[in-house]
């Protein structure tokens, strides 16, 4: 299950980088149905929450 979640989170990062999608939209596209679970998994694999990740992306662009 760790492999699958890590793969999904990497896909979520790609969606955030190349699309201007909402967190909930990306969450569903990557196969997550629970926002709190998605946030926990995202933080587990990236070290930051999805909202902070998006803010950092916008600053670097």
N, CA, C and O atoms as a Maestro MAE file, in Angstrom:
{
 s_m_m2io_version
 :::
 2.0.0
}

f_m_ct {
 s_m_title
 :::
 protein
 m_atom[244] {
  # First column is atom index #
  i_m_mmod_type
  r_m_x_coord
  r_m_y_coord
  r_m_z_coord
  i_m_residue_number
  s_m_chain_name
  s_m_pdb_residue_name
  s_m_pdb_atom_name
  i_m_atomic_number
  :::
  1 25 0.818 -1.199 0.000 1 A "UNK " " N  " 7
  2 3 0.000 0.000 0.000 1 A "UNK " " CA " 6
  3 2 0.864 1.267 0.000 1 A "UNK " " C  " 6
  4 15 0.484 2.280 -0.587 1 A "UNK " " O  " 8
  5 25 2.020 1.205 0.657 2 A "UNK " " N  " 7
  6 3 2.910 2.371 0.666 2 A "UNK " " CA " 6
  7 2 3.325 2.763 -0.743 2 A "UNK " " C  " 6
  8 15 3.361 3.945 -1.084 2 A "UNK " " O  " 8
  9 25 3.637 1.758 -1.563 3 A "UNK " " N  " 7
  10 3 4.056 2.032 -2.935 3 A "UNK " " CA " 6
  11 2 2.943 2.750 -3.701 3 A "UNK " " C  " 6
  12 15 3.194 3.727 -4.406 3 A "UNK " " O  " 8
  13 25 1.728 2.261 -3.555 4 A "UNK " " N  " 7
  14 3 0.583 2.845 -4.261 4 A "UNK " " CA " 6
  15 2 0.356 4.283 -3.806 4 A "UNK " " C  " 6
  16 15 0.159 5.171 -4.636 4 A "UNK " " O  " 8
  17 25 0.381 4.517 -2.508 5 A "UNK " " N  " 7
  18 3 0.176 5.877 -2.000 5 A "UNK " " CA " 6
  19 2 1.293 6.812 -2.446 5 A "UNK " " C  " 6
  20 15 1.038 7.960 -2.809 5 A "UNK " " O  " 8
  21 25 2.517 6.328 -2.419 6 A "UNK " " N  " 7
  22 3 3.632 7.166 -2.868 6 A "UNK " " CA " 6
  23 2 3.473 7.519 -4.342 6 A "UNK " " C  " 6
  24 15 3.721 8.659 -4.736 6 A "UNK " " O  " 8
  25 25 3.063 6.560 -5.154 7 A "UNK " " N  " 7
  26 3 2.829 6.806 -6.576 7 A "UNK " " CA " 6
  27 2 1.722 7.845 -6.764 7 A "UNK " " C  " 6
  28 15 1.854 8.759 -7.578 7 A "UNK " " O  " 8
  29 25 0.635 7.701 -6.009 8 A "UNK " " N  " 7
  30 3 -0.480 8.646 -6.113 8 A "UNK " " CA " 6
  31 2 -0.064 10.052 -5.716 8 A "UNK " " C  " 6
  32 15 -0.480 11.024 -6.345 8 A "UNK " " O  " 8
  33 25 0.751 10.167 -4.683 9 A "UNK " " N  " 7
  34 3 1.211 11.489 -4.236 9 A "UNK " " CA " 6
  35 2 2.118 12.117 -5.290 9 A "UNK " " C  " 6
  36 15 2.042 13.322 -5.529 9 A "UNK " " O  " 8
  37 25 2.971 11.317 -5.921 10 A "UNK " " N  " 7
  38 3 3.816 11.856 -7.004 10 A "UNK " " CA " 6
  39 2 2.949 12.359 -8.152 10 A "UNK " " C  " 6
  40 15 3.246 13.390 -8.754 10 A "UNK " " O  " 8
  41 25 1.881 11.631 -8.451 11 A "UNK " " N  " 7
  42 3 0.940 12.078 -9.484 11 A "UNK " " CA " 6
  43 2 0.263 13.386 -9.066 11 A "UNK " " C  " 6
  44 15 0.076 14.283 -9.888 11 A "UNK " " O  " 8
  45 25 -0.096 13.487 -7.807 12 A "UNK " " N  " 7
  46 3 -0.724 14.716 -7.305 12 A "UNK " " CA " 6
  47 2 0.229 15.897 -7.467 12 A "UNK " " C  " 6
  48 15 -0.190 16.988 -7.855 12 A "UNK " " O  " 8
  49 25 1.509 15.681 -7.171 13 A "UNK " " N  " 7
  50 3 2.491 16.753 -7.345 13 A "UNK " " CA " 6
  51 2 2.568 17.185 -8.809 13 A "UNK " " C  " 6
  52 15 2.677 18.376 -9.098 13 A "UNK " " O  " 8
  53 25 2.510 16.233 -9.725 14 A "UNK " " N  " 7
  54 3 2.527 16.568 -11.153 14 A "UNK " " CA " 6
  55 2 1.294 17.384 -11.531 14 A "UNK " " C  " 6
  56 15 1.402 18.376 -12.251 14 A "UNK " " O  " 8
  57 25 0.125 16.969 -11.048 15 A "UNK " " N  " 7
  58 3 -1.097 17.726 -11.339 15 A "UNK " " CA " 6
  59 2 -0.980 19.154 -10.819 15 A "UNK " " C  " 6
  60 15 -1.346 20.100 -11.517 15 A "UNK " " O  " 8
  61 25 -0.477 19.316 -9.608 16 A "UNK " " N  " 7
  62 3 -0.332 20.659 -9.045 16 A "UNK " " CA " 6
  63 2 0.631 21.512 -9.875 16 A "UNK " " C  " 6
  64 15 0.406 22.710 -10.050 16 A "UNK " " O  " 8
  65 25 1.695 20.904 -10.382 17 A "UNK " " N  " 7
  66 3 2.688 21.659 -11.145 17 A "UNK " " CA " 6
  67 2 2.183 22.082 -12.512 17 A "UNK " " C  " 6
  68 15 2.456 23.197 -12.957 17 A "UNK " " O  " 8
  69 25 1.449 21.206 -13.181 18 A "UNK " " N  " 7
  70 3 1.100 21.464 -14.573 18 A "UNK " " CA " 6
  71 2 -0.341 21.907 -14.788 18 A "UNK " " C  " 6
  72 15 -0.696 22.310 -15.896 18 A "UNK " " O  " 8
  73 25 -1.162 21.846 -13.781 19 A "UNK " " N  " 7
  74 3 -2.559 22.280 -13.876 19 A "UNK " " CA " 6
  75 2 -2.858 23.220 -12.730 19 A "UNK " " C  " 6
  76 15 -2.235 23.148 -11.671 19 A "UNK " " O  " 8
  77 25 -3.792 24.078 -12.947 20 A "UNK " " N  " 7
  78 3 -4.206 24.984 -11.880 20 A "UNK " " CA " 6
  79 2 -5.484 24.434 -11.251 20 A "UNK " " C  " 6
  80 15 -6.521 25.098 -11.232 20 A "UNK " " O  " 8
  81 25 -5.389 23.211 -10.739 21 A "UNK " " N  " 7
  82 3 -6.553 22.506 -10.196 21 A "UNK " " CA " 6
  83 2 -6.661 22.706 -8.696 21 A "UNK " " C  " 6
  84 15 -5.673 22.971 -8.010 21 A "UNK " " O  " 8
  85 25 -7.882 22.575 -8.204 22 A "UNK " " N  " 7
  86 3 -8.130 22.639 -6.768 22 A "UNK " " CA " 6
  87 2 -7.611 21.371 -6.100 22 A "UNK " " C  " 6
  88 15 -7.488 20.325 -6.736 22 A "UNK " " O  " 8
  89 25 -7.313 21.478 -4.825 23 A "UNK " " N  " 7
  90 3 -6.792 20.330 -4.077 23 A "UNK " " CA " 6
  91 2 -7.784 19.170 -4.132 23 A "UNK " " C  " 6
  92 15 -7.386 18.025 -4.341 23 A "UNK " " O  " 8
  93 25 -9.057 19.456 -3.947 24 A "UNK " " N  " 7
  94 3 -10.054 18.378 -3.951 24 A "UNK " " CA " 6
  95 2 -10.128 17.687 -5.307 24 A "UNK " " C  " 6
  96 15 -10.297 16.470 -5.372 24 A "UNK " " O  " 8
  97 25 -10.005 18.440 -6.372 25 A "UNK " " N  " 7
  98 3 -10.033 17.858 -7.713 25 A "UNK " " CA " 6
  99 2 -8.841 16.924 -7.929 25 A "UNK " " C  " 6
  100 15 -8.998 15.818 -8.445 25 A "UNK " " O  " 8
  101 25 -7.666 17.370 -7.536 26 A "UNK " " N  " 7
  102 3 -6.457 16.549 -7.660 26 A "UNK " " CA " 6
  103 2 -6.567 15.312 -6.777 26 A "UNK " " C  " 6
  104 15 -6.178 14.215 -7.177 26 A "UNK " " O  " 8
  105 25 -7.091 15.495 -5.591 27 A "UNK " " N  " 7
  106 3 -7.266 14.385 -4.662 27 A "UNK " " CA " 6
  107 2 -8.087 13.273 -5.305 27 A "UNK " " C  " 6
  108 15 -7.694 12.108 -5.258 27 A "UNK " " O  " 8
  109 25 -9.221 13.620 -5.904 28 A "UNK " " N  " 7
  110 3 -10.079 12.616 -6.537 28 A "UNK " " CA " 6
  111 2 -9.419 12.018 -7.781 28 A "UNK " " C  " 6
  112 15 -9.553 10.821 -8.033 28 A "UNK " " O  " 8
  113 25 -8.713 12.834 -8.555 29 A "UNK " " N  " 7
  114 3 -8.038 12.333 -9.745 29 A "UNK " " CA " 6
  115 2 -6.971 11.308 -9.396 29 A "UNK " " C  " 6
  116 15 -6.689 10.408 -10.187 29 A "UNK " " O  " 8
  117 25 -6.384 11.437 -8.231 30 A "UNK " " N  " 7
  118 3 -5.309 10.531 -7.816 30 A "UNK " " CA " 6
  119 2 -5.823 9.329 -7.017 30 A "UNK " " C  " 6
  120 15 -5.029 8.519 -6.538 30 A "UNK " " O  " 8
  121 25 -7.126 9.211 -6.875 31 A "UNK " " N  " 7
  122 3 -7.695 8.028 -6.244 31 A "UNK " " CA " 6
  123 2 -7.946 8.114 -4.757 31 A "UNK " " C  " 6
  124 15 -8.206 7.097 -4.114 31 A "UNK " " O  " 8
  125 25 -7.875 9.296 -4.204 32 A "UNK " " N  " 7
  126 3 -8.171 9.481 -2.779 32 A "UNK " " CA " 6
  127 2 -9.601 9.985 -2.634 32 A "UNK " " C  " 6
  128 15 -10.055 10.804 -3.433 32 A "UNK " " O  " 8
  129 25 -10.310 9.502 -1.621 33 A "UNK " " N  " 7
  130 3 -11.685 9.929 -1.399 33 A "UNK " " CA " 6
  131 2 -11.871 10.704 -0.103 33 A "UNK " " C  " 6
  132 15 -12.927 11.294 0.121 33 A "UNK " " O  " 8
  133 25 -10.862 10.706 0.741 34 A "UNK " " N  " 7
  134 3 -10.951 11.353 2.048 34 A "UNK " " CA " 6
  135 2 -9.921 12.484 2.117 34 A "UNK " " C  " 6
  136 15 -8.719 12.220 2.077 34 A "UNK " " O  " 8
  137 25 -10.369 13.731 2.220 35 A "UNK " " N  " 7
  138 3 -9.433 14.854 2.240 35 A "UNK " " CA " 6
  139 2 -8.395 14.793 3.360 35 A "UNK " " C  " 6
  140 15 -7.233 15.134 3.137 35 A "UNK " " O  " 8
  141 25 -8.790 14.370 4.547 36 A "UNK " " N  " 7
  142 3 -7.825 14.332 5.647 36 A "UNK " " CA " 6
  143 2 -6.788 13.230 5.414 36 A "UNK " " C  " 6
  144 15 -5.614 13.406 5.739 36 A "UNK " " O  " 8
  145 25 -7.210 12.111 4.859 37 A "UNK " " N  " 7
  146 3 -6.263 11.034 4.549 37 A "UNK " " CA " 6
  147 2 -5.291 11.483 3.460 37 A "UNK " " C  " 6
  148 15 -4.091 11.222 3.544 37 A "UNK " " O  " 8
  149 25 -5.818 12.160 2.439 38 A "UNK " " N  " 7
  150 3 -4.960 12.679 1.370 38 A "UNK " " CA " 6
  151 2 -3.918 13.642 1.944 38 A "UNK " " C  " 6
  152 15 -2.738 13.549 1.607 38 A "UNK " " O  " 8
  153 25 -4.345 14.556 2.800 39 A "UNK " " N  " 7
  154 3 -3.413 15.519 3.395 39 A "UNK " " CA " 6
  155 2 -2.341 14.831 4.237 39 A "UNK " " C  " 6
  156 15 -1.168 15.201 4.179 39 A "UNK " " O  " 8
  157 25 -2.744 13.837 5.014 40 A "UNK " " N  " 7
  158 3 -1.779 13.097 5.838 40 A "UNK " " CA " 6
  159 2 -0.760 12.364 4.970 40 A "UNK " " C  " 6
  160 15 0.438 12.386 5.252 40 A "UNK " " O  " 8
  161 25 -1.241 11.722 3.922 41 A "UNK " " N  " 7
  162 3 -0.335 10.988 3.040 41 A "UNK " " CA " 6
  163 2 0.576 11.944 2.280 41 A "UNK " " C  " 6
  164 15 1.765 11.672 2.112 41 A "UNK " " O  " 8
  165 25 0.027 13.053 1.825 42 A "UNK " " N  " 7
  166 3 0.826 14.043 1.110 42 A "UNK " " CA " 6
  167 2 1.957 14.548 2.001 42 A "UNK " " C  " 6
  168 15 3.104 14.658 1.569 42 A "UNK " " O  " 8
  169 25 1.612 14.855 3.255 43 A "UNK " " N  " 7
  170 3 2.620 15.347 4.197 43 A "UNK " " CA " 6
  171 2 3.641 14.262 4.527 43 A "UNK " " C  " 6
  172 15 4.823 14.552 4.709 43 A "UNK " " O  " 8
  173 25 3.189 13.031 4.602 44 A "UNK " " N  " 7
  174 3 4.092 11.911 4.897 44 A "UNK " " CA " 6
  175 2 5.176 11.786 3.827 44 A "UNK " " C  " 6
  176 15 6.339 11.543 4.150 44 A "UNK " " O  " 8
  177 25 4.807 11.948 2.564 45 A "UNK " " N  " 7
  178 3 5.755 11.733 1.474 45 A "UNK " " CA " 6
  179 2 6.480 12.991 1.013 45 A "UNK " " C  " 6
  180 15 7.546 12.898 0.404 45 A "UNK " " O  " 8
  181 25 5.915 14.175 1.296 46 A "UNK " " N  " 7
  182 3 6.572 15.405 0.844 46 A "UNK " " CA " 6
  183 2 7.107 16.251 1.991 46 A "UNK " " C  " 6
  184 15 7.989 17.087 1.793 46 A "UNK " " O  " 8
  185 25 6.573 16.033 3.190 47 A "UNK " " N  " 7
  186 3 7.005 16.821 4.340 47 A "UNK " " CA " 6
  187 2 6.192 18.079 4.563 47 A "UNK " " C  " 6
  188 15 6.374 18.773 5.563 47 A "UNK " " O  " 8
  189 25 5.285 18.381 3.624 48 A "UNK " " N  " 7
  190 3 4.439 19.571 3.754 48 A "UNK " " CA " 6
  191 2 3.016 19.226 3.315 48 A "UNK " " C  " 6
  192 15 2.779 18.207 2.665 48 A "UNK " " O  " 8
  193 25 2.083 20.092 3.683 49 A "UNK " " N  " 7
  194 3 0.686 19.873 3.301 49 A "UNK " " CA " 6
  195 2 0.465 20.290 1.842 49 A "UNK " " C  " 6
  196 15 1.270 21.035 1.283 49 A "UNK " " O  " 8
  197 25 -0.616 19.817 1.227 50 A "UNK " " N  " 7
  198 3 -0.890 20.210 -0.161 50 A "UNK " " CA " 6
  199 2 -1.026 21.724 -0.345 50 A "UNK " " C  " 6
  200 15 -0.552 22.266 -1.342 50 A "UNK " " O  " 8
  201 25 -1.667 22.410 0.603 51 A "UNK " " N  " 7
  202 3 -1.845 23.857 0.449 51 A "UNK " " CA " 6
  203 2 -0.509 24.596 0.500 51 A "UNK " " C  " 6
  204 15 -0.294 25.540 -0.260 51 A "UNK " " O  " 8
  205 25 0.379 24.177 1.383 52 A "UNK " " N  " 7
  206 3 1.703 24.800 1.442 52 A "UNK " " CA " 6
  207 2 2.483 24.493 0.167 52 A "UNK " " C  " 6
  208 15 3.195 25.352 -0.354 52 A "UNK " " O  " 8
  209 25 2.348 23.270 -0.329 53 A "UNK " " N  " 7
  210 3 3.021 22.884 -1.575 53 A "UNK " " CA " 6
  211 2 2.587 23.795 -2.731 53 A "UNK " " C  " 6
  212 15 3.419 24.258 -3.511 53 A "UNK " " O  " 8
  213 25 1.288 24.042 -2.829 54 A "UNK " " N  " 7
  214 3 0.775 24.906 -3.897 54 A "UNK " " CA " 6
  215 2 1.292 26.338 -3.726 54 A "UNK " " C  " 6
  216 15 1.679 26.976 -4.704 54 A "UNK " " O  " 8
  217 25 1.301 26.842 -2.493 55 A "UNK " " N  " 7
  218 3 1.814 28.191 -2.253 55 A "UNK " " CA " 6
  219 2 3.272 28.318 -2.674 55 A "UNK " " C  " 6
  220 15 3.667 29.326 -3.259 55 A "UNK " " O  " 8
  221 25 4.070 27.300 -2.378 56 A "UNK " " N  " 7
  222 3 5.473 27.312 -2.762 56 A "UNK " " CA " 6
  223 2 5.626 27.260 -4.278 56 A "UNK " " C  " 6
  224 15 6.526 27.893 -4.829 56 A "UNK " " O  " 8
  225 25 4.768 26.523 -4.948 57 A "UNK " " N  " 7
  226 3 4.806 26.469 -6.408 57 A "UNK " " CA " 6
  227 2 4.511 27.835 -7.018 57 A "UNK " " C  " 6
  228 15 5.174 28.258 -7.965 57 A "UNK " " O  " 8
  229 25 3.510 28.520 -6.467 58 A "UNK " " N  " 7
  230 3 3.141 29.835 -7.003 58 A "UNK " " CA " 6
  231 2 4.241 30.869 -6.760 58 A "UNK " " C  " 6
  232 15 4.430 31.774 -7.573 58 A "UNK " " O  " 8
  233 25 4.959 30.743 -5.658 59 A "UNK " " N  " 7
  234 3 6.059 31.663 -5.376 59 A "UNK " " CA " 6
  235 2 7.211 31.449 -6.354 59 A "UNK " " C  " 6
  236 15 7.871 32.407 -6.758 59 A "UNK " " O  " 8
  237 25 7.453 30.201 -6.731 60 A "UNK " " N  " 7
  238 3 8.592 29.904 -7.605 60 A "UNK " " CA " 6
  239 2 8.299 30.215 -9.072 60 A "UNK " " C  " 6
  240 15 9.214 30.270 -9.893 60 A "UNK " " O  " 8
  241 25 7.011 30.420 -9.402 61 A "UNK " " N  " 7
  242 3 6.662 30.704 -10.813 61 A "UNK " " CA " 6
  243 2 6.720 32.136 -11.111 61 A "UNK " " C  " 6
  244 15 6.457 32.541 -12.243 61 A "UNK " " O  " 8
  :::
 }
 m_bond[243] {
  # First column is bond index #
  i_m_from
  i_m_to
  i_m_order
  :::
  1 1 2 1
  2 2 3 1
  3 3 4 2
  4 3 5 1
  5 5 6 1
  6 6 7 1
  7 7 8 2
  8 7 9 1
  9 9 10 1
  10 10 11 1
  11 11 12 2
  12 11 13 1
  13 13 14 1
  14 14 15 1
  15 15 16 2
  16 15 17 1
  17 17 18 1
  18 18 19 1
  19 19 20 2
  20 19 21 1
  21 21 22 1
  22 22 23 1
  23 23 24 2
  24 23 25 1
  25 25 26 1
  26 26 27 1
  27 27 28 2
  28 27 29 1
  29 29 30 1
  30 30 31 1
  31 31 32 2
  32 31 33 1
  33 33 34 1
  34 34 35 1
  35 35 36 2
  36 35 37 1
  37 37 38 1
  38 38 39 1
  39 39 40 2
  40 39 41 1
  41 41 42 1
  42 42 43 1
  43 43 44 2
  44 43 45 1
  45 45 46 1
  46 46 47 1
  47 47 48 2
  48 47 49 1
  49 49 50 1
  50 50 51 1
  51 51 52 2
  52 51 53 1
  53 53 54 1
  54 54 55 1
  55 55 56 2
  56 55 57 1
  57 57 58 1
  58 58 59 1
  59 59 60 2
  60 59 61 1
  61 61 62 1
  62 62 63 1
  63 63 64 2
  64 63 65 1
  65 65 66 1
  66 66 67 1
  67 67 68 2
  68 67 69 1
  69 69 70 1
  70 70 71 1
  71 71 72 2
  72 71 73 1
  73 73 74 1
  74 74 75 1
  75 75 76 2
  76 75 77 1
  77 77 78 1
  78 78 79 1
  79 79 80 2
  80 79 81 1
  81 81 82 1
  82 82 83 1
  83 83 84 2
  84 83 85 1
  85 85 86 1
  86 86 87 1
  87 87 88 2
  88 87 89 1
  89 89 90 1
  90 90 91 1
  91 91 92 2
  92 91 93 1
  93 93 94 1
  94 94 95 1
  95 95 96 2
  96 95 97 1
  97 97 98 1
  98 98 99 1
  99 99 100 2
  100 99 101 1
  101 101 102 1
  102 102 103 1
  103 103 104 2
  104 103 105 1
  105 105 106 1
  106 106 107 1
  107 107 108 2
  108 107 109 1
  109 109 110 1
  110 110 111 1
  111 111 112 2
  112 111 113 1
  113 113 114 1
  114 114 115 1
  115 115 116 2
  116 115 117 1
  117 117 118 1
  118 118 119 1
  119 119 120 2
  120 119 121 1
  121 121 122 1
  122 122 123 1
  123 123 124 2
  124 123 125 1
  125 125 126 1
  126 126 127 1
  127 127 128 2
  128 127 129 1
  129 129 130 1
  130 130 131 1
  131 131 132 2
  132 131 133 1
  133 133 134 1
  134 134 135 1
  135 135 136 2
  136 135 137 1
  137 137 138 1
  138 138 139 1
  139 139 140 2
  140 139 141 1
  141 141 142 1
  142 142 143 1
  143 143 144 2
  144 143 145 1
  145 145 146 1
  146 146 147 1
  147 147 148 2
  148 147 149 1
  149 149 150 1
  150 150 151 1
  151 151 152 2
  152 151 153 1
  153 153 154 1
  154 154 155 1
  155 155 156 2
  156 155 157 1
  157 157 158 1
  158 158 159 1
  159 159 160 2
  160 159 161 1
  161 161 162 1
  162 162 163 1
  163 163 164 2
  164 163 165 1
  165 165 166 1
  166 166 167 1
  167 167 168 2
  168 167 169 1
  169 169 170 1
  170 170 171 1
  171 171 172 2
  172 171 173 1
  173 173 174 1
  174 174 175 1
  175 175 176 2
  176 175 177 1
  177 177 178 1
  178 178 179 1
  179 179 180 2
  180 179 181 1
  181 181 182 1
  182 182 183 1
  183 183 184 2
  184 183 185 1
  185 185 186 1
  186 186 187 1
  187 187 188 2
  188 187 189 1
  189 189 190 1
  190 190 191 1
  191 191 192 2
  192 191 193 1
  193 193 194 1
  194 194 195 1
  195 195 196 2
  196 195 197 1
  197 197 198 1
  198 198 199 1
  199 199 200 2
  200 199 201 1
  201 201 202 1
  202 202 203 1
  203 203 204 2
  204 203 205 1
  205 205 206 1
  206 206 207 1
  207 207 208 2
  208 207 209 1
  209 209 210 1
  210 210 211 1
  211 211 212 2
  212 211 213 1
  213 213 214 1
  214 214 215 1
  215 215 216 2
  216 215 217 1
  217 217 218 1
  218 218 219 1
  219 219 220 2
  220 219 221 1
  221 221 222 1
  222 222 223 1
  223 223 224 2
  224 223 225 1
  225 225 226 1
  226 226 227 1
  227 227 228 2
  228 227 229 1
  229 229 230 1
  230 230 231 1
  231 231 232 2
  232 231 233 1
  233 233 234 1
  234 234 235 1
  235 235 236 2
  236 235 237 1
  237 237 238 1
  238 238 239 1
  239 239 240 2
  240 239 241 1
  241 241 242 1
  242 242 243 1
  243 243 244 2
  :::
 }
}
